[in-house]
Amino acid sequence: MDFEAIKISMEFAAFVAEVDEYTQLSVFTDAMPKIHTMRRRGFSFRQITRVLNSAGMSLTYASVRTYYYRLYPTMVRECERYARKQIERVSILAAGDVEQTELTCSTAARAPRASIERGRAGTGCVRRASDQ
């Protein structure tokens, strides 16, 4: 073991090296209100892990669950505020003029009518008047 080389490397890292701008935990923390909303809607940790990993993260199911339960107590107000705001937003959209509402997802043409009517997770669709 080269103690002197380790010492020089650590000094370099401490004072010169740039810190990675984003860590997995910092990105997860930023996304926590959205993740909480997904949990409230019934998404499992495995489903959330797939969504995060498809967006470029590299997390395991266990780390997603651990991060969630570690962060939630300190972010409960922010998470609940975000969830309420999203629920209000969806309510306003649902109360709007259905005649002028178009499907908002790219898979609308392929999505079964029944899943659109039930508002299935993952479709991201709003029902058109012609689908009723």
C-alpha positions in Angstrom: 0.0 0.0 0.0 1.4 3.4 -1.0 0.3 5.6 1.8 1.9 8.7 0.2 0.0 8.2 -3.1 -3.3 7.8 -1.1 -2.6 10.9 0.8 -1.9 12.9 -2.4 -5.0 11.5 -4.1 -7.2 12.4 -1.1 -5.8 16.0 -1.0 -6.5 16.4 -4.7 -10.1 15.1 -4.2 -10.7 17.3 -1.2 -9.5 20.6 -2.8 -9.3 20.4 -6.6 -11.6 17.7 -8.0 -15.2 18.6 -9.0 -18.0 16.9 -7.3 -20.5 15.1 -9.6 -23.3 17.5 -10.1 -26.1 15.0 -9.5 -26.0 11.9 -7.3 -28.7 9.2 -7.4 -29.9 10.4 -4.0 -30.1 14.1 -5.0 -32.1 13.2 -8.1 -34.3 10.9 -6.0 -34.8 13.7 -3.4 -35.9 16.1 -6.1 -38.3 13.6 -7.5 -39.6 12.5 -4.1 -42.9 14.5 -4.3 -43.7 12.8 -7.6 -42.7 9.4 -6.3 -44.9 10.0 -3.3 -47.8 10.8 -5.6 -47.2 7.6 -7.5 -47.3 5.7 -4.2 -50.6 7.3 -3.3 -52.0 6.3 -6.7 -51.0 2.7 -6.0 -47.7 2.2 -7.8 -45.4 -0.4 -6.2 -41.8 0.2 -5.5 -40.9 -2.2 -8.3 -43.0 -0.1 -10.8 -41.4 3.1 -9.6 -37.9 1.5 -9.9 -38.7 0.7 -13.5 -39.8 4.2 -14.3 -36.7 5.7 -12.6 -34.3 3.3 -14.4 -36.0 3.9 -17.7 -35.2 7.6 -17.2 -31.5 6.8 -16.8 -31.1 6.1 -13.1 -29.5 2.8 -11.9 -31.4 1.9 -8.8 -32.5 -1.4 -7.2 -35.9 -2.0 -5.8 -34.4 -2.1 -2.3 -32.7 1.3 -2.7 -35.8 2.9 -4.0 -37.8 1.6 -1.0 -35.0 2.6 1.4 -34.6 6.1 -0.1 -38.4 6.6 0.1 -38.7 5.7 3.7 -35.6 7.6 4.7 -36.7 10.8 2.9 -40.4 10.8 3.5 -40.4 11.9 7.2 -38.4 15.0 6.4 -40.4 15.8 3.2 -43.9 14.8 4.2 -45.3 18.4 3.9 -43.7 19.0 0.5 -44.9 15.6 -0.7 -48.5 16.1 0.5 -48.6 19.6 -0.9 -47.5 18.4 -4.3 -50.0 15.5 -4.2 -52.9 17.8 -3.3 -51.9 20.2 -6.1 -51.9 17.4 -8.7 -55.2 16.1 -7.4 -56.7 19.6 -7.7 -55.3 19.9 -11.2 -56.8 16.7 -12.3 -60.1 17.7 -10.8 -60.1 20.9 -12.7 -59.3 19.1 -15.9 -62.1 16.5 -15.2 -64.6 19.3 -14.5 -63.7 21.1 -17.8 -65.5 20.9 -21.1 -65.1 17.2 -22.1 -66.2 18.0 -25.7 -62.9 19.9 -26.3 -60.6 17.5 -24.4 -58.3 15.5 -26.5 -56.3 12.5 -25.6 -53.0 13.7 -24.3 -50.8 10.6 -24.6 -49.0 9.3 -27.6 -50.4 5.8 -27.1 -54.0 6.9 -27.1 -54.8 5.2 -30.5 -53.5 1.9 -29.1 -54.9 2.2 -25.6 -58.1 0.2 -25.1 -61.1 2.3 -24.5 -61.8 0.5 -21.1 -58.4 1.5 -19.8 -58.9 5.1 -20.8 -62.3 5.2 -19.1 -60.8 3.8 -15.9 -57.8 6.2 -16.1 -55.4 3.3 -15.9 -51.9 4.1 -14.6 -49.4 4.5 -17.3 -51.8 5.7 -20.0 -51.6 9.3 -19.1 -54.9 9.8 -21.1 -57.9 12.0 -20.7 -61.2 10.7 -22.1 -62.6 12.3 -25.2 -66.4 12.9 -25.5 -66.5 10.4 -28.4 -65.1 7.7 -26.1 -67.9 7.9 -23.6 
